[in-house]
Amino acid sequence: MAFERYPELKIAYDHTIRFRACYEKKNKIDAMVAFKEWIDDTYKLKLENFNTVANTVENHFDNILNFFDNYNTNANAESFNSKIKLFRANQRGVVDTKFFLFRLKNLFA
């Protein structure tokens, strides 16, 4: 119903699904082709809201493609970083850096 009333929404939705499908490719070459096609289509469709995403993908293209080497994300690092920030907040800041790192090592290592 919404797509019938707002055809631009349908175009944007389909374009988003195509972007997500790029990450389902099985190798780096196929992913590279899919991302480049998606970027080109973004500019052809004149979807201004997607231009920022397309520019970001272009600027970080090599880093994004590194995902396809072993299909790992940085989620573990982000989770650990969050734990460190929470620990630091619970201590109400850090005065003695060496002691803070010592306690951090003993808690999380």
GIGIRA-V85302 format. One line per field, one symbol per residue. psi: psi as a letter, one per 20 degrees, with the letter a starting at -180 (. if undefined). Layout:
# GIGIRA-V85302
psi=???
This chain:
# GIGIRA-V85302
psi=ghhhhnhhhgggghhghhghhhijqirhghgggggggggghghhilnhhihggggggghkgghghhhigjkqrkhgghgghgggggghhhilrpgogghghghgghgi.
